[in-house]
Amino acid sequence: MKLLLDSTRCQGYGLCQEPAPELIDLDEWGYAQVLVGEVPADRADAAAAAVAACPNSALRLVK
């Protein structure tokens, strides 16, 4: 499973990082940066929570 970011939709709220700090980092302005290509199976729930936390739907999971 991959965690994908549409950086044009990210508004820098930073809510996505809270449930998945090992998968998502924030730059100096608070915009998301995905840290992994493939989401480890044991972090799938955290990735899904990060996607759900984004108010602008900038993140998505693909299989």
Buried (B, 14 or more C-beta within 10 A) or exposed (E): EEBEBEEEBBEEBBBBBEBBEEBBEBEEEEBBEBEBEEBEEEBEEBBBBBBEBBEBEBBBBEE
